[in-house]
Amino acid sequence: MRDSLSHTGAFPALSPFPSPLPESPWRFLTYFNYYRLILGALLLALTFFFGEVIAEGARQYRLFASTSLLYFVLVGVSVVLVQSQQRRLGLSLQLAFQMSTDILLVALLTYLGGNAQNNFGMLLLVSLAFGAMVSRGRITWFYAALASIVMLLEHGLAVLIRDASVASFFQVGMLSASYFAISALSQTLTRYAKANEKLAMLRGVDLSNMAEANRLMIQDMPDGVLVVDERGGVRQFNPGAERLLGYTFPVGGLVSLAQCSPLIEALFAGWRQNKALGNEVLRLPFTQLMVRVRFLPIERDGFWGAIVVLEDMQRTQEQAQQVKLAALGRLTANIAHEVRNPLSSISYATELLREGNPDAAQERLLKIILDNTSRLNRIVQDVMQVNRRDRVQAEMIDLYVRLPLFIDELCLAEKISREVFVLNVPAHCQARFDRGHFEQVLWNLCRNALRYSQRQVASVTLSAFQVDDGRVCLEVQDDGAGVRADALQKLFEPFSTTDASGTGLGLYIARELCEANGARIEYRHIDMGGACFRISFALHQ
């Protein structure tokens, strides 16, 4: 199945669905470093604008500023290591370095900035949350324990050296408990997120496999498939649609249904008004192929569009023809054995009776027997001709050379004047057809034309020409009464005839042999009277 908007013109083939799980920790680590980089910049800005307020004394200020700058530099190194393909150092090693940097430097900033009252220790909550997302197992609890121990030691040192409040140990203890709580919560949420990510990956693989299976099935379908939106734009198509429509869809552009087939576009518009019209059999104008057009609505939060299925009726007829030929083969084998042998015996016995000088009444009855046995024998021969329709050996036939020879042979066999026939064939006019089938078709058509014509000069005309699509056509026209309107529907059906002496198989055999050679035969009405049969030969290089 091809997409009219894609650059390649076709859906890409199925490729292994990449597993997102190994990249997830590195992605979290990248986000974590972006956060740390922003935090380092904020600390530098805080030092520049409010450093003297946070730190007491010039010495404390310089240490606070130096620590903030050191933190920003170390975060920059961490960002470079993560982004510059230095992953060979290992995820755990880089995370341990970054977590240790955050814990130690944040604790130092807390000490230099006035102990627990400045709430710098809250910054470690975000670091521990990211650490729980990236790390696995007990190492998460180690980082929480390390942060708690460092913050308790920092406050103990402040109590011993700077006379900090002992009561603030409760605040530090609550902060340490929150470290463990945020680590546990982040680890639990991360586990659920990874499980959902894995499930989404599996669902993505299933959808990808299903899409690929659908693509391959539609790609190889002999029937045409078009996906049309609500405005009549062709979104997707398959090679079968191009073959049946005789239209090459451009790559990378949206084509309207009216551009590739105005007839189907009109049916689509009518189907949107009345859903009962979505199962029509029609002949496509350009390729002259019979198709059944079906519309399948795509309804997603309202009418979105439709899938247009073009069922190749010729392929369906060919499948039915194969079944018919198989049955016909068995039938003709039985006919050849069970019918022709008795017919030969009856004919031979009748000839013997005629040699015994019968009277007029007996002669009339014997002639009736011979005429009917001859007619039955022709029926058997015609049926056996149909059985050989699948034995096609197509070759290029020069109509300018072959048709005069054929007419000469026909006039000799039928004992009529050559002036009855008129040939209008340009030089170098060629058609691809099995030679034996071609002569059989012409024999049937010309004998029909002779039977119903006036048999005067120029009563039967054979014309060959080339039409706009490049096909070569051959018309056999007579000056008879033409075909009655009530007989047109059954014109090419077997055993259908208006002549009592005919078998009703001539036109049927002509149609079968034409279809076996990729040609098409049709009856054309003529205003001036008479019958006209046109053979449209298959296109050839």
Phi, psi and omega in degrees: 000132183250151180253125184289347182258354181277158180285328182273341180086001181211153175295143178292148178293157182295127175241157181303131182287120184291136180282123182278349189295315180296334181274343185299313179301320178293325177295316176299320180295324177296315178297321180299318180289327174298317178299315182294325178293318177295319179298318178298320178295321178295321178296320177296317178296320179296321179294320183292319185267324187234018184298321181290334178283321183286311183264138181266116177094158183292322181294316179296324180295315181296319178295319179297316180294320180295320180295319178297318179294319178298319179297316180297320180294314181295324176294320176300319177298319180296320179297318180296318181297322181286321186273343186258034175059031177266038184284353177293343175291342176097143180293315183296320181293316179294319179295320179298319178296315183291318180294319179296320178299314180297312184296312185291314184286324176295320177297321178294319177296324177297318180293316183287336183265012175107026172072204192293340183294339181279351175061024174295334180298340178294337180297334181288344179298317179292319180298317179292325178296315177294322178299323178291328178290324185274315185279170180226147172078213189284346181299334177297317179291330178295316179296320178295318179294319179298316179297320180295315181297316182295318180293323177293320177295321179300316181289325176297319177297321178294325177293320183285321188262318188250013177056042176291164184287130177291331181295340180288350175301328179295319178296319179293322178296318176296322178297320179294320177297324179293331176300314180293322181294314181292327177294315180296317181294316181295320180295320179294314179296323179295321179297317176295321179296319179293322177296318178293324178294320178294319178296318178297323178296316179295319177296322178296320177296317179298315179295322179295317178296319180293319178296321179292320178298316178296320180298315181292321180295313182290325179300321184267002179291132175291335177281156179274143179228127176234136173255116187243135178278182186291341179267004179087014177275136181277112182271322182217156181203166177234167181301329178299324178293320178297320181293315183288321181279340185067032184230131178264115182287134178289151180271129175088007179226151179273128181248137177277156180295331179292331180289318184274333178198095178300328181295314179292326178297320177294320176296322180297318178295319178292324180294325178296332177276327182218107184292350179283352183268008188271032180211064187253145174255126183213167177256122181290136188297316189282311183271347181061029179264143177275127180225153171257124184259123177235142179245126177247114185290144173253106184245111178221103188057049183107182181283121179257326183168206182204156170261121180262117179256122178254101182275120182287106181290332178296320178295320177297318179293325178294321177296316177295326180294323179297319177296318181295320180294323178297317178292323180292326177298317177294323181295313182295327177297318178292321180297316182302323184272317189272338186251314186293322179296312175298325179296319178297320179295317180296316180296317180295317180295324179293320178297322178295320179294325181292335179285350181270022179054061179287161177283181186297319181295316179293322178299320179295318179293320179295324178294322177299318179297314181295319180297319182286324175295323177295320179294318178297323180293323177294322178299316179298317180295320179294318179297321179290333173296318178297324181294340180261014183293335182278356180265075186263127172234081186291146177208164179280125180247124176276106184295328180295329180268319190282322186297317177300321178295319180296317181296320177299316179296320180294316179298323179293319181289322183270352178059052178232167182285147179292339182288347177295330184259142175236130180248128174237085185231120177287158179294149177061030175269114187237152177220148179263118185198153172291129186298314179296319178294321181299315180293324178294318179296313179297321179300315180295314182293316182290323178293322175297316179298318178295320184297321186258359181271177179273355178056037175259183177296130179064031178288328182240128182240130174248120183235133176241139182199172180244132181268181188297325183278006177094357180283146173268132181239148177230124180247137175244114187235140178236173181253029180277201184277349182084181181263131179296150183298325182286347181261354184295322184295330183251022187297320184256013179276148181292146177062025176252115184208153175255000180256125183296334181270355182273162179266343182078014181247353186298305181291326177298315179295320179300317179293317181297318181291324177295315179295325178295335180259012179076014180258176181221135178244139182212157177265136180238132180284139179240129183295325183282358180101165182093171180253147179220123176246129181247131172255120176258109183285159179291151177293145178220158180289000000 
